[in-house]
Amino acid sequence: MSRGTSSWIIATGQAWKLYVTVAGLTGSLGLLTAAFFSLTSGGRLFMAFAACGLFLGAATFVWFTAALRCPHCSAKLVWTMVASRPHSSWVIDLAALEHCPVCKARLDRARTAPH
C-alpha cells in the first residue's frame, strides 16, 4: 500500500471484507424487498423471502463482526466500534480508521504486520 492510503482497513488488505459485507447486506435488502412485493401477488412467498433476507442479513453481520480484525492485536474491529461509538456513526468511523482503536497500530506499521 502506498503511504497516501488514508484508510487503515485498506492498508491492512481487508477491504475485500467490506465489499463482501456490502454484497451480503444488498442481497438481504433485495430479499426483503421481494418479500414485500410478493404481498401484491397473494403473499405466498412472503415468509420464505423474509426469512431468507433476515437470515442473510444477520449472518453477514455476524461474519463481518468476526472477520474484520486488527493484524497486530486480533481485536474484533466491528464489535469494538459498535460498542464504543454512537449507533449513527460507527460505520463511518470504521471506514475512516487511521489506526486500530485497541492497540493504536498506525498505517505505516500495518504493512509489516504478521498475518
Order of alpha helices (4+ residues) and beta strands (2+ residues): alpha-alpha-alpha-alpha-alpha-alpha
